[in-house]
Amino acid sequence: MKILLTGSNGLLGQKLVALLRQQPDVTLVATSRGSNKLASHYPDVRFIALDVSDAAQVQQVLAQEQPTHLIHTAAMTNVDECELNREACWQHNVTAVENLVQACARQHIHLTHLSTDFVFSGEAGPLAEDAIPGPVNFYGESKLAAEQAVQASPGPWAIARTVLVYGVAHDYGRTNIVLWVRDSLRAGKPIKVVADQWRTPTLAEDLAQGCWLLAQQSAQGIYHISGEELLTPYAMALRVAAYFGLYAGLIERVDAHTFTQPARRPARTGFLIDKARHDLGYQPHTFAEGIALISAQSGTGA
């Protein structure tokens, strides 16, 4: 099989490159809007610059490469930026998906599309795949519209919804909750962490594995791919402090109203992952195992 990957510079994209290049029966083509951040790490991986919001580029690259499968991870994911810059959000999260859906259907390419728990209102988590969406911010609205575009495709498709992804990546501007808490506490810096939002945090390696299972099996339909433990960010922070032996007294328990943010967040999401376990053989790490892996990858131990 030949897999074309979008968003290869992102956190999930990097984990997928690392995973897919090791599969003996996979030919991988990595794409991203910017220059290749992984060239020095994986010089064996073919890379093509691709702006998925450009329909002509999408058609040209897919016709040229003729992949059997496409995993679409590229998106505008900064929730507040999406709220403030709705036109750009729609272009990157909806128009781009419409372009890919059209091109994939034409060539009968199996499309795996990444979505989010933010398509839900956050009133009743953890949620199964058949829960009724109801986004409370524009990012969620854009991702729901993208899901609907994928579901309308006459070609083969799978949607992988996920939750609060964390991990370590090369040359990646964002931090993650594990390193943020660890580094703040090591520096003696007090932090405020919300205790009234619930998520099932997802290790990036687990999400990459879930995407690979969907593509490998040419799965059809919606799948929830996340961690299994329903935790608040405050509870996550306490676990990080305990793992690294750091002073948890610096962690202040607050609620979401403490922060002024342009976009509202759903209060309680998190996923039930029984379908992915049963249909795909998906098996995520525990949050404790995720902390340990990030500790090893970031070069410093507990």
N, C-alpha and C positions, 0 to 999 in steps of 0.2 A: 504494500500500500504506500501511497505517496501523500504526505500530510503537509498542507500549507498552513502556517501559523501566523496570525496577526498579533501585533502587540508584543513582539518578542523581547523588547527592551524592558517591559514591565516586570513586576514581581512574579506574577503567575507565568508570564511568557518565558522568563528566564528559567523557572523550574521545569517548564515543559520542554524547553530546548535541552536541558541537562538530562531529562528522562527519555525523550524520544530519540535522541542521537544514539542511545545505548540499545535501542530495539533493533534486532538483526534484520527484520523484514520491513523496516520503515525507511523510506527516503524522505528527509525533512527539508522543507524550504521555510526559512524564518523571514518574516517581514515586519517592518515597523516604519512609522512616519519619519523618524529621525535616522541618524547614522547608527550603525551597528555597534552597540555597547559591549557585545560579547565576542567581537572579532579576536581579541587576544586570548580569550578563555577557550573558545571552541572554533579554531580556525578551519576545521573540517566541515562546518555547517554552512550550507549555501544561504546567502542573505540577499534580499531584494528590498530596496526602499519602496514603500507602498503607502499611499494615503487612501484609506478605504472610503473616505467621504467623496472621492473623485470617481464617479461611475466609469469613466473611460479607462482610467488606470486599472480599476478592478477587473474590467472585462479583458483588458490586454494581458495582464499578468496571469489570470486564471486560464486564458486561452493558450498562453505561452507555456505555462508549467504543467497544465493538465493533471492537477492533483485528484486523488480519489476521495480525499477527506480534507475539510477545512475546519480548524479550531479558531474561533474568533474571540480573542481576549481583549483586543484594543477597545478602549472606551474613555470617556471623560467621567472620572469617578469622584472628583472633589465635590462633595454634596453642596457645600455653600457656594462654590464657584458656579455650579450648575444652576442654582437658584438665582444668582445675580446675572448670569450671562446665558440666558435661555436659548438664544439663537445658536450659539456655538455648541451648547449641550445637545440640542436637537440634531444638529449637523453630524456630530461625532457619534451620538448614541442611537439615532433613529435612521437618518438618511444613509449613513454608512451601512447599517444592517440591511436596509432595503436594497442597496447596491449589491451586497454580498448574496442576499437571498435570490435575487434575479439571476445573477451570474452562476451561482451554484445550481439552481434549478435547471438552467439551460444546459449545463454540462453533466447533470445528475451527480453532483458532488455532495457527499454527506456533510452537512453543516452542524457543528457543535457550537452553540452560542452561549456565552456566559451572561447570566443575569444575577439578581440580587434579592435578598430579603426585603429590601426597601420598596419592592412592589406591593408590600402589605402594609396595613394600617398600624400594626403593632398592638392590637387589642387582645390577641388570643394565642400567642406562641406557647410552645413550639408548634410548627405548622407542617402539615403534609402537603403533597403536591397539588391536591384538589381543593385546597383552601382558596377562598375568593379574594383576589387582589383588591387593594384600595389604597394606593400610595398617598402619603401625606406631604410630599415635597416634589419639586419638579424633576429632580434626579430620578425618583421612583416612577414618575409619570413617563419619563423618556424611556426607561428600561421596560416598562410595561408595554409601551407602544412598539418597542423593538421585539418583544416576545410575540406580540400579535402579528407583526410582519413575518416572523419566522414560522409561526403556526399556520399562516395562510399559504405557505410555500407548497407547490405541488411536488417538490423534491424531498429527499430524505433529510430529516433534521432531528436534533436533540437539543434541549435547553437544560443547562446546568445552572441552577440557582445556588448561590453560596452566601456566607455570612462572615463578616469581620475577619478578613484574611490577614494573617500575620506570617512574617518570615524574614529572611536575610537575603539581600540581592546585591549584585555588583553594580557600583556606580548608580545607585538609586537614591533619589533625593529624600524620600520619605522614611521615617522610622516606623517602628511597630510598637504595640503596647508593651511587649516584653522588654525590649531594649530601652524604651522611654522610661519605664518605671525603674529598671535596674540602674541606668545611668544617672537619673535624677537622684535616687536615694544614695548612690555612691558619692555623689557630689554634695550631699547634705541639703538637697533642695526640696522644700515642701511641695507636694503636688495635690491637686484637687481631682478626685475621681468619682464619677457618677455611680450611684448605687440603685437607681430607679430605672435602668435600662437593662434588658435581658437579651443575651445573644448566645449562639453556639459557636464560639471562635474556631476558625478553620486554619490549620497549618497549610501553608502554601504548597508544600510537597504533597499533602493529601488531596488538595484540589487538583493539582496536576495529574495525580494518579486517577482521580475520578474522571477527568477529561479524557485521558488516554483510554480508560475502560469504555467510555461512551463511543469513542472513535473506533477502537479496536473491534467492538461488537456491533458497530453501525446501529447503535441503539436508536429507538424512536420514542419521542415524547419528552415530558418534563421530569427532571430528577433533582432532588435536593441533595447537594454535596456539601457537607460541612462537618465540623466536629460534632460530638454527641452530647457534651456536657453543657447544660444551660447555666450560664454564669453572668453576673453583672461585671462591668469593668472594675468596680471596687474589689469584688471577690478575686478577679484575675490579678489585680495589683498586689493583694495580700499574698497570693500564692507565689508570685514572682519574688516578693520580698523574702518570704520563707525559704525559697529555693536557694537564693544567693546569700542568705544569712544577713539581711539588711534590716535596718530599723524601720518597722512598719508605722511607728508613730508619726512619721513625716507624711503619711497618706491620709488626707482629709476626706471623709465621706461626705459627698454632697449630692444634690439632685440636679436634674437637667436644667432647672430654672436658674441655676447658678451662672450658667454661661449664656451670653448673648450671641446667638448664631442666626444667620439669615434663614437657614432651612430648618424646619422642624424635623425631629428624629422620631421614628416609631419607638414606642416604649418597650414593647415585648414581642420580639420575633423569635429567632431560633428555629431550627428545623428538626423534624422527624426524618430519619435517614433509612428507615426500614426498606423502602423500595430499592434504593441504591445498594444496600447490603444484599438483598435477596436477588435482584436481577443482574447486578454487575459484579458482585463479590467485593464491593467497596468496604474497606476496613480502615477507619481513621485512627491516628494516634490520640492518646489522651492529652489533655492540656499540659499535664506534668511532663510527658514525653516530649511535647512540643517545646517547652521551656528548655529542657535538657539539650535538644537538638540545636536550638538557637544559640545556647551558651557555647556549644562546641563550634558552631560555624562562625561565631563572632570573635573567636580567638581567645576568650577568657572564660575560665571556669567559675564554679560557684565559690 
